[in-house]
Amino acid sequence: MAGQSASDEHEKGKLEEEFRNIEVDLERLHFDEQSEAQKSEKLQKLHVEKQKLTDAVGSFEA
């Protein structure tokens, strides 16, 4: 039982270290979740608008 607990603690420590490393990498890349979400939303809206315009142009050509 104590061996399993030590193994679990070791695994938890490895995961926490990996998490910290990822946070550091994201910070270094100036990653901001809110900003990225806004960009993604804007890209989706632009894609939909582009598709609507493409369809409208296509209807004139038909």
PDB file of N, CA, C and O in Angstrom:
ATOM      1  N   MET A   1       0.828  -1.195   0.000  1.00  0.00           N
ATOM      2  CA  MET A   1       0.000   0.000   0.000  1.00  0.00           C
ATOM      3  C   MET A   1       0.870   1.257   0.000  1.00  0.00           C
ATOM      4  O   MET A   1       0.606   2.204  -0.740  1.00  0.00           O
ATOM      5  N   ALA A   2       1.904   1.256   0.831  1.00  0.00           N
ATOM      6  CA  ALA A   2       2.781   2.421   0.892  1.00  0.00           C
ATOM      7  C   ALA A   2       3.525   2.603  -0.421  1.00  0.00           C
ATOM      8  O   ALA A   2       3.808   3.731  -0.826  1.00  0.00           O
ATOM      9  N   GLY A   3       3.846   1.486  -1.097  1.00  0.00           N
ATOM     10  CA  GLY A   3       4.523   1.559  -2.388  1.00  0.00           C
ATOM     11  C   GLY A   3       3.649   2.219  -3.437  1.00  0.00           C
ATOM     12  O   GLY A   3       4.133   3.010  -4.247  1.00  0.00           O
ATOM     13  N   GLN A   4       2.370   1.898  -3.427  1.00  0.00           N
ATOM     14  CA  GLN A   4       1.429   2.495  -4.376  1.00  0.00           C
ATOM     15  C   GLN A   4       1.295   3.987  -4.118  1.00  0.00           C
ATOM     16  O   GLN A   4       1.247   4.786  -5.053  1.00  0.00           O
ATOM     17  N   SER A   5       1.234   4.357  -2.838  1.00  0.00           N
ATOM     18  CA  SER A   5       1.117   5.766  -2.474  1.00  0.00           C
ATOM     19  C   SER A   5       2.342   6.546  -2.944  1.00  0.00           C
ATOM     20  O   SER A   5       2.215   7.655  -3.463  1.00  0.00           O
ATOM     21  N   ALA A   6       3.522   5.967  -2.762  1.00  0.00           N
ATOM     22  CA  ALA A   6       4.751   6.625  -3.200  1.00  0.00           C
ATOM     23  C   ALA A   6       4.765   6.747  -4.718  1.00  0.00           C
ATOM     24  O   ALA A   6       5.200   7.763  -5.260  1.00  0.00           O
ATOM     25  N   SER A   7       4.291   5.716  -5.400  1.00  0.00           N
ATOM     26  CA  SER A   7       4.220   5.737  -6.861  1.00  0.00           C
ATOM     27  C   SER A   7       3.243   6.812  -7.335  1.00  0.00           C
ATOM     28  O   SER A   7       3.516   7.539  -8.290  1.00  0.00           O
ATOM     29  N   ASP A   8       2.098   6.899  -6.651  1.00  0.00           N
ATOM     30  CA  ASP A   8       1.104   7.919  -6.990  1.00  0.00           C
ATOM     31  C   ASP A   8       1.666   9.324  -6.785  1.00  0.00           C
ATOM     32  O   ASP A   8       1.454  10.210  -7.613  1.00  0.00           O
ATOM     33  N   GLU A   9       2.375   9.521  -5.691  1.00  0.00           N
ATOM     34  CA  GLU A   9       2.976  10.831  -5.407  1.00  0.00           C
ATOM     35  C   GLU A   9       4.012  11.181  -6.469  1.00  0.00           C
ATOM     36  O   GLU A   9       4.099  12.324  -6.918  1.00  0.00           O
ATOM     37  N   HIS A  10       4.800  10.177  -6.866  1.00  0.00           N
ATOM     38  CA  HIS A  10       5.816  10.403  -7.895  1.00  0.00           C
ATOM     39  C   HIS A  10       5.145  10.799  -9.212  1.00  0.00           C
ATOM     40  O   HIS A  10       5.576  11.742  -9.876  1.00  0.00           O
ATOM     41  N   GLU A  11       4.093  10.075  -9.582  1.00  0.00           N
ATOM     42  CA  GLU A  11       3.360  10.366 -10.819  1.00  0.00           C
ATOM     43  C   GLU A  11       2.735  11.762 -10.757  1.00  0.00           C
ATOM     44  O   GLU A  11       2.766  12.509 -11.735  1.00  0.00           O
ATOM     45  N   LYS A  12       2.168  12.104  -9.599  1.00  0.00           N
ATOM     46  CA  LYS A  12       1.571  13.429  -9.420  1.00  0.00           C
ATOM     47  C   LYS A  12       2.635  14.510  -9.592  1.00  0.00           C
ATOM     48  O   LYS A  12       2.389  15.529 -10.238  1.00  0.00           O
ATOM     49  N   GLY A  13       3.803  14.293  -9.022  1.00  0.00           N
ATOM     50  CA  GLY A  13       4.896  15.252  -9.144  1.00  0.00           C
ATOM     51  C   GLY A  13       5.327  15.445 -10.585  1.00  0.00           C
ATOM     52  O   GLY A  13       5.598  16.567 -11.012  1.00  0.00           O
ATOM     53  N   LYS A  14       5.390  14.345 -11.341  1.00  0.00           N
ATOM     54  CA  LYS A  14       5.758  14.428 -12.755  1.00  0.00           C
ATOM     55  C   LYS A  14       4.720  15.221 -13.540  1.00  0.00           C
ATOM     56  O   LYS A  14       5.070  16.043 -14.386  1.00  0.00           O
ATOM     57  N   LEU A  15       3.447  14.973 -13.260  1.00  0.00           N
ATOM     58  CA  LEU A  15       2.378  15.692 -13.956  1.00  0.00           C
ATOM     59  C   LEU A  15       2.387  17.179 -13.614  1.00  0.00           C
ATOM     60  O   LEU A  15       2.180  18.022 -14.486  1.00  0.00           O
ATOM     61  N   GLU A  16       2.627  17.498 -12.345  1.00  0.00           N
ATOM     62  CA  GLU A  16       2.683  18.903 -11.938  1.00  0.00           C
ATOM     63  C   GLU A  16       3.845  19.616 -12.620  1.00  0.00           C
ATOM     64  O   GLU A  16       3.715  20.768 -13.036  1.00  0.00           O
ATOM     65  N   GLU A  17       4.985  18.928 -12.734  1.00  0.00           N
ATOM     66  CA  GLU A  17       6.144  19.526 -13.397  1.00  0.00           C
ATOM     67  C   GLU A  17       5.852  19.742 -14.884  1.00  0.00           C
ATOM     68  O   GLU A  17       6.196  20.784 -15.444  1.00  0.00           O
ATOM     69  N   GLU A  18       5.223  18.763 -15.514  1.00  0.00           N
ATOM     70  CA  GLU A  18       4.856  18.895 -16.925  1.00  0.00           C
ATOM     71  C   GLU A  18       3.890  20.064 -17.118  1.00  0.00           C
ATOM     72  O   GLU A  18       4.012  20.827 -18.076  1.00  0.00           O
ATOM     73  N   PHE A  19       2.929  20.198 -16.202  1.00  0.00           N
ATOM     74  CA  PHE A  19       1.968  21.297 -16.245  1.00  0.00           C
ATOM     75  C   PHE A  19       2.686  22.644 -16.155  1.00  0.00           C
ATOM     76  O   PHE A  19       2.394  23.560 -16.923  1.00  0.00           O
ATOM     77  N   ARG A  20       3.618  22.759 -15.221  1.00  0.00           N
ATOM     78  CA  ARG A  20       4.373  24.012 -15.068  1.00  0.00           C
ATOM     79  C   ARG A  20       5.177  24.319 -16.329  1.00  0.00           C
ATOM     80  O   ARG A  20       5.255  25.470 -16.759  1.00  0.00           O
ATOM     81  N   ASN A  21       5.771  23.289 -16.917  1.00  0.00           N
ATOM     82  CA  ASN A  21       6.550  23.497 -18.141  1.00  0.00           C
ATOM     83  C   ASN A  21       5.672  24.014 -19.275  1.00  0.00           C
ATOM     84  O   ASN A  21       6.082  24.891 -20.035  1.00  0.00           O
ATOM     85  N   ILE A  22       4.474  23.473 -19.385  1.00  0.00           N
ATOM     86  CA  ILE A  22       3.543  23.925 -20.417  1.00  0.00           C
ATOM     87  C   ILE A  22       3.133  25.370 -20.159  1.00  0.00           C
ATOM     88  O   ILE A  22       3.065  26.173 -21.090  1.00  0.00           O
ATOM     89  N   GLU A  23       2.861  25.702 -18.903  1.00  0.00           N
ATOM     90  CA  GLU A  23       2.504  27.089 -18.573  1.00  0.00           C
ATOM     91  C   GLU A  23       3.621  28.049 -18.957  1.00  0.00           C
ATOM     92  O   GLU A  23       3.362  29.129 -19.488  1.00  0.00           O
ATOM     93  N   VAL A  24       4.863  27.658 -18.689  1.00  0.00           N
ATOM     94  CA  VAL A  24       6.013  28.497 -19.030  1.00  0.00           C
ATOM     95  C   VAL A  24       6.104  28.667 -20.545  1.00  0.00           C
ATOM     96  O   VAL A  24       6.341  29.770 -21.037  1.00  0.00           O
ATOM     97  N   ASP A  25       5.917  27.573 -21.278  1.00  0.00           N
ATOM     98  CA  ASP A  25       5.960  27.652 -22.740  1.00  0.00           C
ATOM     99  C   ASP A  25       4.869  28.575 -23.274  1.00  0.00           C
ATOM    100  O   ASP A  25       5.126  29.395 -24.156  1.00  0.00           O
ATOM    101  N   LEU A  26       3.662  28.446 -22.748  1.00  0.00           N
ATOM    102  CA  LEU A  26       2.559  29.299 -23.188  1.00  0.00           C
ATOM    103  C   LEU A  26       2.835  30.762 -22.878  1.00  0.00           C
ATOM    104  O   LEU A  26       2.556  31.644 -23.691  1.00  0.00           O
ATOM    105  N   GLU A  27       3.384  31.012 -21.700  1.00  0.00           N
ATOM    106  CA  GLU A  27       3.709  32.387 -21.322  1.00  0.00           C
ATOM    107  C   GLU A  27       4.773  32.950 -22.255  1.00  0.00           C
ATOM    108  O   GLU A  27       4.697  34.108 -22.666  1.00  0.00           O
ATOM    109  N   ARG A  28       5.758  32.132 -22.585  1.00  0.00           N
ATOM    110  CA  ARG A  28       6.829  32.559 -23.479  1.00  0.00           C
ATOM    111  C   ARG A  28       6.274  32.902 -24.863  1.00  0.00           C
ATOM    112  O   ARG A  28       6.782  33.796 -25.539  1.00  0.00           O
ATOM    113  N   LEU A  29       5.234  32.189 -25.274  1.00  0.00           N
ATOM    114  CA  LEU A  29       4.605  32.437 -26.569  1.00  0.00           C
ATOM    115  C   LEU A  29       3.540  33.529 -26.500  1.00  0.00           C
ATOM    116  O   LEU A  29       2.887  33.834 -27.498  1.00  0.00           O
ATOM    117  N   HIS A  30       3.372  34.111 -25.318  1.00  0.00           N
ATOM    118  CA  HIS A  30       2.369  35.156 -25.078  1.00  0.00           C
ATOM    119  C   HIS A  30       0.967  34.651 -25.413  1.00  0.00           C
ATOM    120  O   HIS A  30       0.163  35.374 -26.001  1.00  0.00           O
ATOM    121  N   PHE A  31       0.684  33.407 -25.035  1.00  0.00           N
ATOM    122  CA  PHE A  31      -0.617  32.792 -25.289  1.00  0.00           C
ATOM    123  C   PHE A  31      -1.629  33.315 -24.288  1.00  0.00           C
ATOM    124  O   PHE A  31      -1.382  33.334 -23.082  1.00  0.00           O
ATOM    125  N   ASP A  32      -2.762  33.735 -24.802  1.00  0.00           N
ATOM    126  CA  ASP A  32      -3.851  34.233 -23.969  1.00  0.00           C
ATOM    127  C   ASP A  32      -5.124  33.532 -24.436  1.00  0.00           C
ATOM    128  O   ASP A  32      -5.577  33.741 -25.562  1.00  0.00           O
ATOM    129  N   GLU A  33      -5.698  32.700 -23.566  1.00  0.00           N
ATOM    130  CA  GLU A  33      -6.864  31.904 -23.958  1.00  0.00           C
ATOM    131  C   GLU A  33      -8.019  32.769 -24.450  1.00  0.00           C
ATOM    132  O   GLU A  33      -8.660  32.434 -25.446  1.00  0.00           O
ATOM    133  N   GLN A  34      -8.289  33.870 -23.770  1.00  0.00           N
ATOM    134  CA  GLN A  34      -9.403  34.733 -24.169  1.00  0.00           C
ATOM    135  C   GLN A  34      -9.156  35.325 -25.555  1.00  0.00           C
ATOM    136  O   GLN A  34     -10.055  35.352 -26.396  1.00  0.00           O
ATOM    137  N   SER A  35      -7.951  35.790 -25.781  1.00  0.00           N
ATOM    138  CA  SER A  35      -7.607  36.362 -27.078  1.00  0.00           C
ATOM    139  C   SER A  35      -7.707  35.313 -28.179  1.00  0.00           C
ATOM    140  O   SER A  35      -8.216  35.594 -29.265  1.00  0.00           O
ATOM    141  N   GLU A  36      -7.222  34.109 -27.901  1.00  0.00           N
ATOM    142  CA  GLU A  36      -7.291  33.029 -28.884  1.00  0.00           C
ATOM    143  C   GLU A  36      -8.742  32.653 -29.176  1.00  0.00           C
ATOM    144  O   GLU A  36      -9.086  32.363 -30.322  1.00  0.00           O
ATOM    145  N   ALA A  37      -9.585  32.654 -28.162  1.00  0.00           N
ATOM    146  CA  ALA A  37     -11.004  32.336 -28.353  1.00  0.00           C
ATOM    147  C   ALA A  37     -11.666  33.399 -29.219  1.00  0.00           C
ATOM    148  O   ALA A  37     -12.481  33.084 -30.086  1.00  0.00           O
ATOM    149  N   GLN A  38     -11.311  34.667 -28.980  1.00  0.00           N
ATOM    150  CA  GLN A  38     -11.870  35.757 -29.785  1.00  0.00           C
ATOM    151  C   GLN A  38     -11.433  35.639 -31.242  1.00  0.00           C
ATOM    152  O   GLN A  38     -12.229  35.858 -32.155  1.00  0.00           O
ATOM    153  N   LYS A  39     -10.163  35.293 -31.454  1.00  0.00           N
ATOM    154  CA  LYS A  39      -9.663  35.117 -32.822  1.00  0.00           C
ATOM    155  C   LYS A  39     -10.405  33.982 -33.511  1.00  0.00           C
ATOM    156  O   LYS A  39     -10.798  34.100 -34.672  1.00  0.00           O
ATOM    157  N   SER A  40     -10.591  32.894 -32.799  1.00  0.00           N
ATOM    158  CA  SER A  40     -11.279  31.739 -33.363  1.00  0.00           C
ATOM    159  C   SER A  40     -12.711  32.091 -33.744  1.00  0.00           C
ATOM    160  O   SER A  40     -13.190  31.715 -34.814  1.00  0.00           O
ATOM    161  N   GLU A  41     -13.390  32.816 -32.859  1.00  0.00           N
ATOM    162  CA  GLU A  41     -14.768  33.238 -33.126  1.00  0.00           C
ATOM    163  C   GLU A  41     -14.823  34.151 -34.354  1.00  0.00           C
ATOM    164  O   GLU A  41     -15.701  34.005 -35.205  1.00  0.00           O
ATOM    165  N   LYS A  42     -13.893  35.079 -34.435  1.00  0.00           N
ATOM    166  CA  LYS A  42     -13.842  36.005 -35.574  1.00  0.00           C
ATOM    167  C   LYS A  42     -13.582  35.239 -36.867  1.00  0.00           C
ATOM    168  O   LYS A  42     -14.204  35.521 -37.891  1.00  0.00           O
ATOM    169  N   LEU A  43     -12.662  34.266 -36.826  1.00  0.00           N
ATOM    170  CA  LEU A  43     -12.378  33.466 -38.014  1.00  0.00           C
ATOM    171  C   LEU A  43     -13.603  32.689 -38.470  1.00  0.00           C
ATOM    172  O   LEU A  43     -13.867  32.584 -39.668  1.00  0.00           O
ATOM    173  N   GLN A  44     -14.350  32.146 -37.517  1.00  0.00           N
ATOM    174  CA  GLN A  44     -15.569  31.415 -37.861  1.00  0.00           C
ATOM    175  C   GLN A  44     -16.573  32.342 -38.542  1.00  0.00           C
ATOM    176  O   GLN A  44     -17.165  31.985 -39.561  1.00  0.00           O
ATOM    177  N   LYS A  45     -16.761  33.526 -37.976  1.00  0.00           N
ATOM    178  CA  LYS A  45     -17.705  34.489 -38.552  1.00  0.00           C
ATOM    179  C   LYS A  45     -17.277  34.890 -39.961  1.00  0.00           C
ATOM    180  O   LYS A  45     -18.108  34.985 -40.865  1.00  0.00           O
ATOM    181  N   LEU A  46     -15.977  35.124 -40.144  1.00  0.00           N
ATOM    182  CA  LEU A  46     -15.477  35.499 -41.462  1.00  0.00           C
ATOM    183  C   LEU A  46     -15.654  34.357 -42.461  1.00  0.00           C
ATOM    184  O   LEU A  46     -15.977  34.591 -43.626  1.00  0.00           O
ATOM    185  N   HIS A  47     -15.446  33.140 -42.012  1.00  0.00           N
ATOM    186  CA  HIS A  47     -15.630  31.980 -42.887  1.00  0.00           C
ATOM    187  C   HIS A  47     -17.090  31.871 -43.328  1.00  0.00           C
ATOM    188  O   HIS A  47     -17.367  31.624 -44.501  1.00  0.00           O
ATOM    189  N   VAL A  48     -18.013  32.053 -42.401  1.00  0.00           N
ATOM    190  CA  VAL A  48     -19.442  31.995 -42.729  1.00  0.00           C
ATOM    191  C   VAL A  48     -19.791  33.107 -43.714  1.00  0.00           C
ATOM    192  O   VAL A  48     -20.501  32.869 -44.691  1.00  0.00           O
ATOM    193  N   GLU A  49     -19.301  34.307 -43.465  1.00  0.00           N
ATOM    194  CA  GLU A  49     -19.573  35.442 -44.355  1.00  0.00           C
ATOM    195  C   GLU A  49     -18.996  35.186 -45.748  1.00  0.00           C
ATOM    196  O   GLU A  49     -19.642  35.479 -46.754  1.00  0.00           O
ATOM    197  N   LYS A  50     -17.785  34.643 -45.803  1.00  0.00           N
ATOM    198  CA  LYS A  50     -17.161  34.318 -47.087  1.00  0.00           C
ATOM    199  C   LYS A  50     -18.011  33.304 -47.843  1.00  0.00           C
ATOM    200  O   LYS A  50     -18.225  33.440 -49.047  1.00  0.00           O
ATOM    201  N   GLN A  51     -18.493  32.291 -47.134  1.00  0.00           N
ATOM    202  CA  GLN A  51     -19.318  31.268 -47.774  1.00  0.00           C
ATOM    203  C   GLN A  51     -20.615  31.868 -48.318  1.00  0.00           C
ATOM    204  O   GLN A  51     -21.052  31.521 -49.415  1.00  0.00           O
ATOM    205  N   LYS A  52     -21.227  32.768 -47.548  1.00  0.00           N
ATOM    206  CA  LYS A  52     -22.452  33.434 -48.011  1.00  0.00           C
ATOM    207  C   LYS A  52     -22.184  34.235 -49.281  1.00  0.00           C
ATOM    208  O   LYS A  52     -22.968  34.185 -50.229  1.00  0.00           O
ATOM    209  N   LEU A  53     -21.074  34.975 -49.296  1.00  0.00           N
ATOM    210  CA  LEU A  53     -20.727  35.773 -50.472  1.00  0.00           C
ATOM    211  C   LEU A  53     -20.408  34.877 -51.667  1.00  0.00           C
ATOM    212  O   LEU A  53     -20.797  35.176 -52.796  1.00  0.00           O
ATOM    213  N   THR A  54     -19.705  33.789 -51.416  1.00  0.00           N
ATOM    214  CA  THR A  54     -19.393  32.838 -52.487  1.00  0.00           C
ATOM    215  C   THR A  54     -20.674  32.264 -53.077  1.00  0.00           C
ATOM    216  O   THR A  54     -20.810  32.147 -54.295  1.00  0.00           O
ATOM    217  N   ASP A  55     -21.608  31.909 -52.205  1.00  0.00           N
ATOM    218  CA  ASP A  55     -22.895  31.378 -52.666  1.00  0.00           C
ATOM    219  C   ASP A  55     -23.670  32.429 -53.463  1.00  0.00           C
ATOM    220  O   ASP A  55     -24.281  32.112 -54.484  1.00  0.00           O
ATOM    221  N   ALA A  56     -23.643  33.679 -52.998  1.00  0.00           N
ATOM    222  CA  ALA A  56     -24.356  34.752 -53.691  1.00  0.00           C
ATOM    223  C   ALA A  56     -23.767  34.977 -55.077  1.00  0.00           C
ATOM    224  O   ALA A  56     -24.508  35.129 -56.048  1.00  0.00           O
ATOM    225  N   VAL A  57     -22.451  35.001 -55.176  1.00  0.00           N
ATOM    226  CA  VAL A  57     -21.792  35.175 -56.471  1.00  0.00           C
ATOM    227  C   VAL A  57     -22.124  33.986 -57.371  1.00  0.00           C
ATOM    228  O   VAL A  57     -22.383  34.153 -58.563  1.00  0.00           O
ATOM    229  N   GLY A  58     -22.113  32.802 -56.798  1.00  0.00           N
ATOM    230  CA  GLY A  58     -22.434  31.597 -57.563  1.00  0.00           C
ATOM    231  C   GLY A  58     -23.843  31.626 -58.115  1.00  0.00           C
ATOM    232  O   GLY A  58     -24.084  31.128 -59.215  1.00  0.00           O
ATOM    233  N   SER A  59     -24.779  32.199 -57.375  1.00  0.00           N
ATOM    234  CA  SER A  59     -26.165  32.258 -57.847  1.00  0.00           C
ATOM    235  C   SER A  59     -26.304  33.206 -59.037  1.00  0.00           C
ATOM    236  O   SER A  59     -27.179  33.008 -59.879  1.00  0.00           O
ATOM    237  N   PHE A  60     -25.454  34.234 -59.119  1.00  0.00           N
ATOM    238  CA  PHE A  60     -25.474  35.133 -60.268  1.00  0.00           C
ATOM    239  C   PHE A  60     -24.888  34.454 -61.501  1.00  0.00           C
ATOM    240  O   PHE A  60     -25.307  34.715 -62.629  1.00  0.00           O
ATOM    241  N   GLU A  61     -23.914  33.580 -61.267  1.00  0.00           N
ATOM    242  CA  GLU A  61     -23.244  32.909 -62.375  1.00  0.00           C
ATOM    243  C   GLU A  61     -24.068  31.750 -62.920  1.00  0.00           C
ATOM    244  O   GLU A  61     -23.841  31.296 -64.042  1.00  0.00           O
ATOM    245  N   ALA A  62     -25.025  31.272 -62.130  1.00  0.00           N
ATOM    246  CA  ALA A  62     -25.812  30.102 -62.553  1.00  0.00           C
ATOM    247  C   ALA A  62     -26.853  30.447 -63.578  1.00  0.00           C
ATOM    248  O   ALA A  62     -27.590  29.570 -64.029  1.00  0.00           O
TER     249      ALA A  62
END
